[in-house]
Amino acid sequence: MNVLWLFAHPDPHSLGGALRDEGLATLRTLGHDVRESDLYAMRWNPVVDEIAAVPDDVAAEQAKLTWADAVVFQFPLWWYGTPAMLKGWFDRVFVKGYAYDVRGADGRTLRYGEGALAGKRALVVVTTGSPAPALGPRGVNGNLPDLLFGLQHGTLFYTGMSVLPPFAVYDADRMTPCAFASAVSALRTRLRDLACTEPLPFRPQNGGDYGRDLVLRSEVAPGRSGLDVHLG
């Protein structure tokens, strides 16, 4: 596969940097063709300051995306979301006509399961200082899948990508050598299965579960609400 690894961490010598290095080495050992966007090393400009033209740096990132069969998005969880650098990458690269406001031959807007990036796989790799239970269903920090919903459903799935279950590394600021070895082993396993892992079963917008108002039909997940109802 062609794999793009998008890395958003200011310190290449951090735990995140070490995981990135192990991940890239694993992919290459498995025979994948790999390209990388290290946003901090690239001094990526995260600010939208152009409207009419597509700048060279944005065009280069769009070319990488077009080339890729799968994209790994790696970042530390900062204030319950992505670093501003990565958010700015999406703001500038996932622009109108490329990643959204794309229409099919019948005039329908292609989004939530359809779109320009359909057929590509997406894997979120996230590090966090929180213990795993505190990012669980009853944890004080909120459930990690809920915190990632905006990214995984509202950005990646919105543009058509098949979103794989995220890979999370907890207790990042208290990582022991043994725990790091375990994390690396688990990451290698996930990368070996990159082509065959079952994606999260998000409901496509145009698959029949939603009405014309883009609300789930009454017979779909009756009596339920919340983010989980968008998983089939």
KOLBAPA-778813 format. One line per field, with one value per residue: residue in one letter; chain; x, y, z of N, C-alpha, C, O, CB in turn. Coordinates in pm, whole numbers, always signed. Each point is the difference from the previous one (the first is absolute). Glycine has a CB too. Layout:
# KOLBAPA-778813
aa: c(A ...)
ch: c(A ...)
n.px: c(X ...)
n.py: c(Y ...)
n.pz: c(Z ...)
ca.px: c(X ...)
ca.py: c(Y ...)
ca.pz: c(Z ...)
c.px: c(X ...)
c.py: c(Y ...)
c.pz: c(Z ...)
o.px: c(X ...)
o.py: c(Y ...)
o.pz: c(Z ...)
cb.px: c(X ...)
cb.py: c(Y ...)
cb.pz: c(Z ...)
# end
This chain:
# KOLBAPA-778813
aa: c(M N V L W L F A H P D P H S L G G A L R D E G L A T L R T L G H D V R E S D L Y A M R W N P V V D E I A A V P D D V A A E Q A K L T W A D A V V F Q F P L W W Y G T P A M L K G W F D R V F V K G Y A Y D V R G A D G R T L R Y G E G A L A G K R A L V V V T T G S P A P A L G P R G V N G N L P D L L F G L Q H G T L F Y T G M S V L P P F A V Y D A D R M T P C A F A S A V S A L R T R L R D L A C T E P L P F R P Q N G G D Y G R D L V L R S E V A P G R S G L D V H L G)
ch: c(A A A A A A A A A A A A A A A A A A A A A A A A A A A A A A A A A A A A A A A A A A A A A A A A A A A A A A A A A A A A A A A A A A A A A A A A A A A A A A A A A A A A A A A A A A A A A A A A A A A A A A A A A A A A A A A A A A A A A A A A A A A A A A A A A A A A A A A A A A A A A A A A A A A A A A A A A A A A A A A A A A A A A A A A A A A A A A A A A A A A A A A A A A A A A A A A A A A A A A A A A A A A A A A A A A A A A A A A A A A A A A A A A A A A A A A A)
n.px: c(+83 +125 +69 -62 +186 -222 +279 -220 +322 +108 +158 +117 +19 -347 -13 -40 +289 -38 -265 +141 +219 -203 -163 +237 +97 -284 -13 +278 -62 -256 +195 -99 +123 +77 -94 +91 -227 +280 -295 +280 +170 -183 +74 -332 -41 -203 -66 -251 +246 -192 -308 +141 +200 -40 +242 +174 -133 -274 +145 +155 -269 -144 +246 -38 -305 +52 +198 -214 -96 +0 -17 +184 -205 +311 -164 +132 -320 +89 -260 -119 +218 +212 +237 -183 +161 -268 -188 +187 -21 -311 +31 +156 -135 -313 -11 -297 +56 +128 -222 -292 -179 +25 -287 +6 +2 -233 +151 +122 +164 +204 -80 +58 +247 +123 +278 +187 +31 -214 +238 +136 +12 -52 +226 -123 +331 -169 +292 -230 +222 -271 +119 -104 -181 +23 -125 -275 -258 +111 +265 -66 +37 -333 -31 +325 -270 -61 +286 -51 -314 +172 +187 -206 -232 +123 +238 -44 -294 -3 +176 -188 +168 -115 +0 +215 -172 +149 +256 -97 +325 -198 +224 +93 +123 +64 +187 +105 +215 -281 -157 +198 -45 -315 +17 +164 -208 -240 +149 +53 -307 -80 +201 -102 -289 +97 -182 -213 -89 -315 +41 -84 -263 +59 -315 +156 -122 -113 -72 -320 +94 -132 -320 +82 +130 +296 -232 +128 -257 -143 +166 +303 +10 -361 +124 +279 +46 +291 +179 -165 -201 +279 +25 -190)
n.py: c(-119 +234 -3 +333 -70 +276 +25 +215 -37 +326 -295 -130 -80 -71 -282 +126 -77 -301 -31 +117 -220 -238 +102 +9 -289 -126 +115 -115 -297 -3 +69 +318 +147 +147 +287 +96 +229 +21 +225 +55 -58 +212 +248 -163 +324 -148 +273 -120 +224 -143 +90 -84 -229 -296 +187 -167 -96 -92 -155 -180 -97 -78 -193 -162 -48 -122 -218 -116 -290 +184 +314 -145 +265 -38 +217 -41 -57 +345 -3 -348 +6 -102 +136 +257 -210 -153 +253 +96 -283 +42 +300 -90 -279 +41 +247 -33 -271 -236 -110 +115 +15 -350 +45 -318 +53 +114 +316 -194 +247 -261 +27 -266 -212 +201 +131 +11 -259 -235 -206 +112 -243 +266 -170 +255 -84 +144 +8 +30 +93 -202 -246 -120 +113 +297 -113 -188 +88 +163 +204 +250 -28 -58 -300 +46 -12 +298 +105 -110 +142 +223 -208 -205 +168 +262 -111 -279 -25 +283 -142 -297 -91 -300 +179 -272 -4 +298 -174 +126 +1 +12 +169 +256 +50 -341 -106 -226 -18 -141 +224 +0 -306 +44 +229 -176 -235 +187 +126 -284 -68 +258 -64 -302 +137 +255 -207 -81 +266 -97 +324 +42 -188 +357 -79 +33 +287 -238 -261 +122 +168 +278 +45 +154 +56 -169 -189 -308 -37 +52 -265 +121 -144 -60 +217 +148 +306 -12 +54 -277 +124 -13 -344 -132)
n.pz: c(+0 -168 +346 -47 +281 +28 +215 +155 +176 +19 +14 -314 +326 +33 +86 -286 -87 +82 -175 -258 +8 +16 -253 -197 +73 -62 -288 -82 +101 -193 -276 +106 -256 +310 -140 +290 -23 +232 +28 +132 -263 -164 +225 -35 -63 +257 -204 -196 -136 -271 -62 -257 +63 +84 +193 -194 +274 -140 -231 +214 +141 -274 -76 +272 -61 -281 +121 +213 -105 +272 +89 +249 +96 +181 +201 +285 +31 -44 +229 -31 -286 -148 +161 -65 -186 -58 -30 -237 -153 -19 -97 -262 -97 +4 -282 -43 -189 +190 +177 -115 -244 -118 -182 -26 -286 +202 +37 +251 +132 -79 +345 +148 -175 -232 -47 -209 +198 -165 +90 +286 +221 +181 +186 +202 +60 +280 +155 +231 +215 -7 +180 -279 +234 -121 -297 +152 -94 +257 -133 +177 -325 -62 -58 -103 -164 +108 -94 -301 -48 -138 -140 -90 -125 -110 -207 -111 -80 -154 -224 -24 +278 +0 +310 +36 +266 +40 -1 +315 +49 +294 +116 -253 +298 +64 -299 +235 -232 +38 -151 -252 -52 -5 -220 -200 +8 -78 -254 -127 +12 -155 -239 -48 -56 -232 -156 +245 +200 -57 -111 +292 -110 -77 -51 -310 +84 -171 +242 -28 +275 -125 -33 -226 +299 -91 +204 -2 -207 +283 -91 +116 +318 +76 +216 -129 +67 -62 -226 +5 -234 -189 +68 -261)
ca.px: c(-83 +61 -41 +46 +2 -8 +51 -16 +57 +114 +126 +26 +62 -103 -63 -65 +102 +50 -104 +0 +115 -28 -107 +52 +89 -86 -66 +99 +35 -113 -2 -83 +64 -37 +37 -24 -14 +34 -47 +87 +127 -27 -43 -128 -82 -134 -97 -64 +17 -17 -134 -19 +100 +50 +144 +83 +10 -128 -5 +89 -67 -111 +59 +31 -128 -50 +88 -8 -109 -30 +64 +11 +0 +56 +10 -32 -130 +21 -127 -110 -9 +126 +80 -43 +73 -74 -128 +28 +26 -132 -64 +59 +10 -133 -73 -117 +31 +94 -43 -142 -80 +23 -130 -3 -58 -143 -14 +2 +124 +64 +60 -31 +13 +27 +78 +125 +98 -57 +91 +123 -13 +54 +29 +42 +92 -2 +63 -62 +51 -105 -16 -108 -135 -49 -50 -100 -140 -37 +117 -16 +43 -88 +31 +89 -70 -80 +91 +52 -112 +7 +105 -18 -127 -30 +103 +51 -113 -73 +62 -9 +101 -36 +71 +28 +1 +122 +104 +32 +103 -34 +108 +116 +103 +50 +27 +116 +53 -85 -125 +31 +15 -134 -67 +59 -48 -140 -4 +43 -112 -101 +49 -3 -140 -53 -82 -113 -77 -136 -18 -111 -122 -78 -110 +13 -111 -92 -24 -139 -30 -34 -102 +40 +47 +129 -22 -29 -142 -51 +13 +143 +42 -111 +15 +139 +55 +143 +89 +3 -106 +52 +71 -99)
ca.py: c(+119 +131 +47 +132 +13 +140 +7 +134 +10 +92 -58 -129 -93 -34 -131 +2 -14 -138 -84 +30 -67 -144 -24 +13 -114 -118 +6 -25 -142 -74 +19 +112 +123 +92 +141 +60 +144 +36 +136 +94 +5 +73 +135 +15 +116 -50 +109 +21 +140 +7 -39 -28 -91 -110 +18 -117 -94 -70 -89 -114 -89 -63 -103 -115 -64 -67 -117 -97 -95 +8 +113 -8 +133 -19 +124 -8 +59 +126 +64 -83 +7 -4 +124 +101 -22 -99 +60 +90 -80 -33 +123 +47 -106 -56 +119 -14 -48 -112 -96 +17 +60 -81 -53 -113 +24 +30 +128 -13 +30 -124 +19 -105 -131 +20 +121 -7 -87 -134 -107 +12 -39 +98 -51 +100 -45 +110 -18 +82 -20 -56 -145 -49 +6 +137 +31 -101 +45 +70 +74 +143 +71 -30 -121 +36 +4 +122 +112 -11 -8 +110 -31 -126 +1 +129 +42 -109 -71 +100 +10 -128 -96 -111 +33 -118 +29 +74 -63 +95 -32 +75 +23 +34 +68 -93 -122 -81 -76 -116 +49 +46 -119 -53 +91 -20 -129 +15 +84 -83 -88 +80 +36 -122 -23 +126 -20 -90 +34 +45 +141 +35 -9 +123 -9 +96 +95 -36 -143 -30 +14 +138 +61 +118 +100 -51 -56 -143 -35 -41 -145 -31 +18 +70 +30 +29 +126 +8 -24 -141 -37 +12 -126 -100)
ca.pz: c(+0 +16 +132 +45 +146 +37 +137 +56 +135 -12 +47 -65 +95 +97 -16 -130 -103 +0 -59 -143 -60 -1 -95 -136 -25 -16 -131 -106 +8 -57 -144 -43 -44 +106 -3 +131 +21 +138 -12 +70 -72 -123 +36 -68 +34 +26 -9 -130 -40 -144 -37 -143 -57 +82 +17 -33 +111 +5 -116 +26 +94 -72 -87 +85 +33 -120 -21 +111 +23 +143 +67 +145 +61 +134 +75 +142 +34 +71 +35 -51 -145 -73 +3 -97 -125 -79 -36 -111 -120 -55 -47 -125 -100 -29 -42 -86 -133 +11 +103 +30 -107 -120 -40 -91 -132 +15 +68 +146 +71 +46 +131 +96 -63 -141 -19 -75 +65 +17 -36 +77 +140 +94 +134 +96 +104 +95 +131 +103 +134 +85 +9 -85 +58 +7 -133 -30 +1 +124 +44 +18 -121 -111 -76 -111 -130 -8 -22 -137 -94 -96 -97 -73 -73 -61 -95 -83 -62 -79 -131 -67 +42 +87 +124 +82 +144 +33 +82 +107 +98 +121 +97 -84 +77 +103 -76 +38 -114 -26 -59 -135 -84 -23 -92 -133 -49 -38 -120 -113 -34 -69 -133 -83 -38 -52 -120 +22 +119 -31 +39 +87 -83 -9 -96 -110 -10 -106 +4 +33 +143 +29 -83 -76 +97 +50 +133 -10 -7 +131 +18 +14 +140 +69 +142 +34 -46 +29 -112 -37 -93 -136 -28 -37)
c.px: c(+87 -52 +62 -9 +6 +32 -8 +46 +126 +135 +23 +60 -98 -44 -69 +98 +55 -103 -8 +114 -22 -108 +47 +90 -81 -65 +97 +44 -108 -14 -87 +87 -47 +50 -41 -22 +21 -26 +90 +135 -14 -28 -130 -73 -143 -110 -54 +12 -6 -140 -5 +94 +35 +151 +76 +3 -129 -11 +87 -65 -119 +51 +35 -128 -55 +78 -29 -121 -46 +77 -3 +10 +47 +18 -19 -136 +23 -135 -117 -16 +137 +81 -48 +67 -76 -135 +18 +33 -133 -67 +50 -2 -136 -95 -116 +43 +101 -51 -146 -67 +33 -132 +15 -66 -148 -24 +0 +135 +56 +72 -47 -5 +25 +87 +132 +101 -55 +97 +132 -28 +67 +17 +49 +87 +16 +69 -64 +60 -102 +13 -121 -137 -59 -48 -99 -141 -41 +117 -23 +36 -95 +48 +82 -71 -88 +90 +53 -110 +8 +103 -36 -127 -18 +103 +38 -113 -81 +54 +8 +96 -60 +86 +16 -11 +132 +97 +45 +109 -23 +123 +130 +112 +55 +39 +128 +53 -87 -130 +23 +15 -136 -76 +52 -49 -145 -13 +41 -112 -107 +44 +6 -141 -64 -97 -126 -81 -137 -17 -112 -128 -86 -108 +21 -123 -106 -31 -142 -37 -45 -108 +53 +52 +133 -8 -35 -151 -44 +19 +145 +43 -107 +28 +140 +38 +148 +83 -2 -108 +47 +91 -106 +23)
c.py: c(+125 +60 +135 +5 +148 +12 +143 +1 +86 -62 -136 -104 -41 -145 -8 -17 -141 -96 +22 -75 -151 -32 +7 -118 -127 -1 -30 -146 -87 +21 +114 +115 +111 +141 +61 +149 +26 +150 +101 +12 +78 +148 +35 +124 -46 +102 +13 +147 +15 -49 -48 -109 -110 +15 -129 -100 -80 -98 -124 -99 -70 -109 -124 -76 -77 -128 -111 -91 +4 +117 -25 +143 -16 +135 -29 +64 +123 +65 -66 +8 -9 +126 +96 -19 -98 +53 +93 -72 -39 +125 +41 -106 -55 +113 -35 -40 -112 -103 +17 +81 -66 -67 -116 +36 +36 +130 -7 +40 -128 +27 -113 -137 +6 +125 -27 -98 -140 -104 +4 -36 +104 -65 +114 -67 +116 -40 +96 -30 -63 -151 -43 +9 +141 +51 -107 +55 +76 +83 +150 +77 -20 -121 +37 -3 +123 +121 +1 +4 +110 -26 -121 +0 +130 +50 -116 -76 +95 +7 -133 -106 -110 +11 -124 +35 +66 -84 +104 -55 +91 +16 +42 +67 -85 -133 -70 -72 -121 +42 +49 -119 -61 +87 -18 -130 +10 +85 -80 -93 +76 +35 -121 -25 +121 -21 -80 +29 +53 +145 +16 +7 +126 -15 +101 +89 -46 -149 -39 +17 +140 +50 +122 +112 -39 -43 -147 -23 -61 -148 -44 +33 +72 +19 +37 +138 +3 -43 -145 -40 +9 -117 -107 -134)
c.pz: c(+0 +130 +28 +151 +33 +148 +50 +145 -10 +35 -66 +92 +111 -17 -135 -114 -10 -62 -150 -72 -10 -104 -144 -36 -24 -137 -113 -1 -62 -150 -50 -50 +92 -31 +135 -12 +149 +12 +70 -70 -131 +24 -74 +49 +22 -24 -142 -36 -152 -33 -146 -52 +98 +13 -26 +114 +15 -115 +21 +96 -66 -94 +79 +34 -119 -26 +101 -10 +146 +59 +150 +52 +145 +70 +149 +24 +87 +24 -71 -151 -64 +27 -109 -136 -89 -41 -119 -128 -65 -58 -138 -110 -40 -43 -93 -141 -2 +99 +39 -111 -134 -35 -98 -131 +8 +75 +150 +56 +59 +131 +92 -68 -148 -14 -68 +60 +27 -52 +74 +146 +87 +136 +86 +106 +97 +130 +99 +136 +94 +11 -82 +66 +3 -136 -46 +12 +124 +55 +3 -127 -118 -77 -124 -136 -17 -29 -143 -105 -106 -107 -85 -85 -79 -98 -94 -70 -88 -142 -72 +47 +86 +126 +86 +147 +38 +82 +102 +91 +120 +90 -69 +79 +114 -64 +47 -124 -35 -68 -142 -96 -32 -101 -142 -62 -49 -127 -123 -45 -78 -142 -93 -53 -67 -116 +27 +126 -39 +46 +102 -85 +3 -108 -114 -10 -98 -5 +39 +146 +37 -94 -74 +90 +63 +145 -17 -2 +133 +25 +16 +143 +81 +149 +42 -53 +36 -120 -48 -100 -145 -38 -26 +68)
o.px: c(+116 -121 +122 -104 +100 -72 +54 -82 +82 +104 -67 +1 +41 +46 +10 -26 +24 +37 -18 -20 +31 +9 -34 -7 +33 +1 -34 +22 +30 -83 -18 +114 -121 +114 -87 +61 -89 +84 +23 +55 +94 -7 -14 -7 -64 -118 +75 -66 +42 -53 -48 -44 -18 +71 -57 -2 +4 -44 -37 +12 -25 -66 -19 -2 -48 -57 +12 -109 -115 +110 -104 +89 -73 +56 -57 -35 +41 -75 -88 -107 +98 -57 -49 -59 -11 -44 -83 -27 -15 -59 -77 -9 -23 -95 -12 +91 +11 -10 -59 +67 +10 -66 +93 -46 -52 -115 +4 +104 -70 +100 -94 -106 +41 +12 +30 +84 +59 +68 +77 -108 +100 -91 +100 -41 +52 -17 -38 +37 +35 +37 -93 -95 -121 -65 -21 -17 -88 -4 -82 -50 +19 +116 -41 +20 -15 -37 +29 +30 -21 -23 +5 +1 -36 -28 -11 +4 -53 -76 +58 -8 -97 +122 -99 +14 +106 -39 +53 +3 +7 +105 +109 +117 +82 -8 +107 -73 -19 -45 -85 -51 -23 -70 -78 -32 -35 -84 -62 -20 -51 -82 -20 -18 -122 -99 -93 -102 -12 +29 -84 +2 -118 +22 +18 -112 -120 -36 -32 -118 -67 -4 +119 +75 +49 +101 -69 -75 +80 +13 +27 -14 +29 +51 +23 -60 +51 -54 +19 +14 -65 +60 -89 -76)
o.py: c(-3 +20 +17 -30 +67 -55 +92 -7 -22 +56 -97 -119 -63 -70 -101 -74 -51 -91 -96 -61 -62 -101 -86 -53 -80 -103 -72 -59 -103 -64 +15 +16 +23 +20 -53 +67 -26 +82 +109 +109 +65 +78 +106 +25 -44 -30 +9 +85 +101 -88 -110 -90 +14 -17 -110 -121 -119 -114 -110 -122 -118 -102 -112 -123 -112 -100 -118 +41 -31 +33 -33 +75 -53 +94 -104 +97 -11 +25 +65 -29 -39 +103 -42 +29 +20 -22 +3 +51 +11 -7 +47 +34 -28 +32 -112 +58 -75 -118 -91 +58 +65 -57 -5 +112 +68 +34 +103 -24 -74 +71 -72 -59 -99 +78 -112 -54 -77 +21 -96 +27 +60 -66 +65 -98 +105 -111 +111 -114 -41 -66 +77 +44 +17 +104 -20 +120 +87 +45 +53 +111 +61 -38 +86 +92 +51 +87 +106 -7 -26 +31 +5 -46 -3 +94 +13 -17 -40 +13 -9 -114 +22 -14 -62 +118 -41 -96 +105 -118 +123 -60 -45 -13 +46 -105 +60 -13 -31 -64 -19 +4 -46 -52 +0 -5 -52 -29 +11 -19 -49 +1 +13 -55 +6 +71 +1 -65 +82 +32 -89 +58 -5 -64 +119 -42 +13 -53 -118 -2 +19 -38 +30 +87 +69 +1 -37 +62 -60 -41 -117 +114 +103 -89 +30 +51 -95 -42 -26 -102 -55 -1 -22 -94)
o.pz: c(+42 +15 -8 +58 -28 +83 -63 +91 -89 -34 +35 -32 +97 -90 -70 -95 -109 -74 -76 -104 -102 -70 -81 -111 -87 -68 -94 -106 -60 -63 -121 +43 +12 -44 +69 -82 +81 -37 -53 -10 -44 -94 -60 +120 -96 +18 -97 +60 -55 +67 -27 -71 +121 -99 +5 -24 +34 +19 -42 -18 +26 -18 -48 -4 +15 -43 -33 -38 +30 -46 +57 -39 +84 -57 +36 -67 +115 -94 -56 -53 +64 +34 -105 -104 -121 -114 -91 -109 -122 -108 -83 -117 -118 +71 -49 -59 -97 -34 +60 -85 -104 +88 -80 -20 -89 +28 +67 -60 +69 +3 -32 -18 -60 +95 -41 -72 +75 -101 -4 +52 -38 +50 -33 +62 -37 +50 -36 +28 +111 -98 -20 -66 -11 -8 -120 +21 -7 +114 -74 -22 -105 +8 -78 -79 -111 -80 -55 -120 -119 -117 -123 -114 -118 -75 -122 -122 -103 -95 -109 -45 +73 -6 +40 +36 -48 +66 -37 +33 -12 -24 +37 -37 +79 +64 -1 -98 -118 -95 -87 -112 -112 -87 -96 -119 -106 -85 -106 -120 -101 -92 -121 -109 -12 -12 -82 +23 -92 +115 +15 -109 +34 -103 +28 +27 +25 -105 +4 +35 +102 -117 +5 -44 +90 +71 -95 +74 +71 +116 +28 +44 +60 +69 +117 -94 +60 -103 -119 -67 -90 -107 +81 -21)
cb.px: c(-297 +143 -145 +29 +16 -101 +99 -111 -174 -261 +43 +30 +181 -122 -41 -149 +34 +100 -110 -80 +118 +54 -124 -7 +145 -43 -125 +55 +102 -31 +62 -291 +136 -107 +60 +77 -73 +94 -251 -171 -30 -83 +254 -6 +214 +220 +44 -96 +96 +302 -44 -29 +109 -261 +11 +141 +156 -62 -4 +187 +97 -64 +109 +201 +2 -12 +164 +228 +205 -151 +36 +25 -116 +60 -29 +281 -156 +305 +210 -7 -303 -49 +247 +21 +229 +163 +4 +106 +231 +37 +50 +152 +247 +134 +224 -215 -63 +200 +291 -21 -18 +313 -193 +41 +218 +70 -129 -272 -9 -72 +103 -23 -188 -231 -138 -123 +42 -301 -185 +195 -105 -18 -44 -169 +72 -196 +257 -249 +112 -187 +199 +259 +184 +222 +237 +174 +39 -158 +221 +99 +213 -175 -170 +170 +18 -132 +34 +159 -120 -49 +164 +122 -63 -92 +99 +191 +45 +32 +72 -68 +269 -187 +8 +136 -258 -91 +23 -238 +162 -343 -215 -273 -191 -137 -225 -17 +247 +144 +2 +165 +248 +67 +44 +235 +192 +17 +112 +256 +97 +9 +151 +208 +106 +310 +300 +233 +224 -118 +167 +152 +121 +178 -175 +257 +277 +123 +268 +124 +234 +237 -291 -245 -285 +14 -9 +290 -63 -178 -235 +57 +210 -209 -207 +115 -275 +5 +123 +81 -103 -76 +290 +54)
cb.py: c(-122 +13 -253 +139 -292 +102 -287 +54 -207 +123 +219 +243 +168 +308 +82 +219 +288 +143 +104 +288 +241 +85 +178 +302 +187 +100 +240 +297 +148 +83 -253 -84 -101 -210 +68 -245 +54 -270 -199 -163 -285 -288 -37 -273 +200 -122 +111 -278 -62 +53 +276 +326 +172 -138 +290 +265 +273 +311 +308 +269 +266 +317 +291 +244 +294 +322 +270 +123 -116 -284 +193 -304 +136 -304 +236 -93 -217 +6 +150 +62 +177 -246 -86 +131 +26 -161 -21 +112 -99 -181 +24 +117 -30 -220 +244 +113 +299 +271 +89 -71 +153 +17 +230 -264 -226 -278 -32 -160 +309 -154 +325 +224 +14 -189 +207 +289 +279 +72 +95 +154 -304 +256 -294 +235 -267 +195 -185 +122 +234 +254 -80 -196 -212 -64 +140 -293 -281 -229 -235 -140 -87 +279 -197 -182 -299 -186 -114 -124 -75 +123 +91 -70 -146 -44 +154 -3 -118 +119 +201 +239 +159 -138 +298 -210 -155 +308 -260 +205 -195 -27 -124 +35 +169 +216 +42 -16 +105 -53 +82 +198 +3 -44 +162 +135 -66 +7 +193 +31 -90 +92 +172 -42 -166 +39 +9 -104 -31 -268 +159 +72 -239 +202 -195 -121 +170 +246 +94 -151 -197 +77 -114 -147 -10 +149 +260 -115 +23 +224 +88 -68 -96 -9 -181 -297 +214 -1 +209 +57 +135 +249 +88 +208)
cb.pz: c(+79 -268 +89 -274 +59 -264 +21 -247 +160 +88 +185 -178 -145 +93 +319 +191 +144 +280 +291 +154 +192 +314 +246 +132 +227 +314 +186 +124 +267 +281 +107 +123 -256 +209 -324 +188 -278 +62 +39 +225 +147 -2 +101 -149 -37 +146 +282 -22 +259 -108 +193 +43 -259 +25 +162 -125 +82 +93 -106 -21 +164 +34 -103 +99 +151 -54 -59 +180 -214 +60 -243 +32 -236 -19 -234 +130 -128 -9 +91 +270 -43 -211 +195 +292 +239 +234 +329 +273 +222 +274 +321 +250 +211 +97 +72 +196 +16 -21 +23 +333 +230 -32 +116 +215 -7 -32 -261 +45 -18 -240 -1 +156 +232 -164 +240 +5 +29 +80 -215 -209 -24 -177 -58 -102 -120 -152 -71 -160 -148 +34 +251 -40 +148 +198 +65 +59 -133 -63 -17 +264 +184 -24 +163 +212 +112 +239 +296 +210 +299 +295 +280 +295 +294 +278 +291 +278 +298 +304 +193 -144 -82 -192 -48 -215 +93 -72 -152 -42 -167 +11 +116 -155 -136 +110 -194 +333 +181 +294 +315 +208 +214 +320 +282 +190 +264 +327 +246 +203 +305 +314 +225 +244 +201 +84 -50 -142 +217 -92 -240 +268 +8 +180 +157 -150 +33 -22 +52 -222 -58 +201 +153 -129 -45 -232 +189 +46 -322 -129 -161 -291 -134 -237 -81 +89 -34 +343 +204 +289 +255 +129 +66 -195)
# end
